[in-house]
Amino acid sequence: MKTMITLSVAFGLALAGASSASAQSQATMNANAAQDMQRADRALNAQYTATMARLSTPSRTLLRTAQRTWISFRDQECRFEASGVQGGSAYPMVHSACVARLTTERTRQLRTLSQCQEGDLSCPR
């Protein structure tokens, strides 16, 4: 009987430890989302630089304008997407996750543009 109680207590403590280890505070989740957003932003900046390097001067001007417009869109879109939790503790996480997601999509778009095949008429030069 004593062994069964000891096992029950040990199991309960292990379960409680696992639950608290996997649970995160909102501040931690916000910080993790912010780090993901920063990683996505660094990848975007690197890809933007690589894409710009292969373009002609007129195309660089067009991409610069498009990128500035895209950044404005992204920021407004993410404010909209996170508006349901505006003022709440989850807002930074939801907003950062949106920015990271859209930024990653834009990075893929720029990568595709920088890897155009010769003869692709839809590819800026």
C-alpha positions in Angstrom: 0.0 0.0 0.0 2.8 2.4 0.9 4.5 1.6 -2.5 1.2 2.5 -4.3 0.9 5.8 -2.5 4.6 6.6 -3.2 4.1 5.8 -6.9 0.9 7.9 -7.0 2.6 10.9 -5.4 5.7 10.5 -7.7 3.4 10.3 -10.8 1.5 13.4 -9.6 4.6 15.3 -9.1 6.0 14.3 -12.5 2.7 15.3 -14.2 2.7 18.6 -12.4 6.3 19.2 -13.4 5.6 18.4 -17.0 2.6 20.7 -17.1 4.5 23.6 -15.6 7.5 23.0 -17.8 5.3 23.1 -21.0 3.2 26.1 -19.8 4.5 29.5 -20.8 3.7 32.9 -19.5 2.2 35.4 -21.9 5.3 37.5 -21.6 7.4 34.5 -22.7 5.1 33.8 -25.7 5.3 37.5 -26.6 9.1 37.4 -26.4 9.3 34.2 -28.6 7.0 35.8 -31.2 9.1 38.9 -31.2 12.2 36.8 -31.8 10.5 35.0 -34.7 9.6 38.3 -36.2 13.1 39.6 -35.9 14.5 36.4 -37.6 12.0 36.8 -40.4 13.0 40.5 -40.8 16.7 39.6 -41.0 15.9 37.0 -43.6 13.8 39.5 -45.6 16.5 42.2 -45.5 19.2 39.7 -46.7 17.0 38.5 -49.5 16.0 42.1 -50.5 19.7 43.0 -50.7 20.4 39.9 -52.8 17.5 40.6 -55.1 18.4 44.3 -55.5 22.0 43.4 -56.4 20.9 41.5 -59.6 18.5 44.2 -60.9 19.1 47.1 -63.2 18.9 50.7 -61.8 15.3 51.3 -63.1 14.2 47.9 -61.6 15.8 48.7 -58.3 13.8 51.9 -58.1 10.6 50.0 -58.8 11.4 47.3 -56.2 12.3 49.9 -53.6 9.0 51.6 -54.1 7.1 48.3 -54.1 8.9 47.2 -50.9 8.1 50.4 -49.1 4.5 50.1 -50.1 4.5 46.4 -49.1 5.9 47.2 -45.6 3.1 49.8 -45.1 0.5 47.1 -46.2 2.0 44.5 -43.9 2.0 46.8 -40.9 -1.6 47.9 -41.5 -2.7 44.3 -42.2 -1.2 43.0 -39.0 -2.7 45.9 -36.9 -6.0 44.8 -38.4 -5.5 41.1 -37.8 -4.5 41.7 -34.2 -7.3 44.2 -33.5 -9.4 41.6 -31.9 -7.0 41.5 -28.9 -6.1 45.2 -29.0 -5.2 46.3 -25.5 -4.8 42.8 -24.2 -1.7 40.9 -23.1 -1.8 38.7 -26.2 -1.7 41.6 -28.7 2.2 41.6 -29.1 2.2 37.9 -29.8 -0.6 38.0 -32.3 0.8 41.1 -34.0 4.4 39.7 -34.1 3.2 36.4 -35.5 1.3 38.1 -38.3 4.4 40.3 -39.2 6.6 37.2 -39.1 4.2 35.2 -41.4 3.8 38.0 -44.0 7.5 38.8 -43.9 8.3 35.1 -44.6 5.9 35.1 -47.5 7.5 38.3 -48.9 11.0 36.8 -48.5 9.8 33.8 -50.6 8.5 36.2 -53.3 11.7 38.1 -53.5 13.7 34.8 -53.6 11.6 33.7 -56.6 12.3 37.0 -58.3 16.0 36.6 -57.8 16.0 33.0 -59.2 14.3 33.7 -62.5 15.4 31.6 -65.4 16.8 33.1 -68.6 13.9 33.9 -71.0 11.3 34.3 -68.3 9.5 37.4 -69.5 7.7 38.0 -66.2 11.0 38.5 -64.4 12.3 42.0 -63.8 15.9 42.6 -64.9 
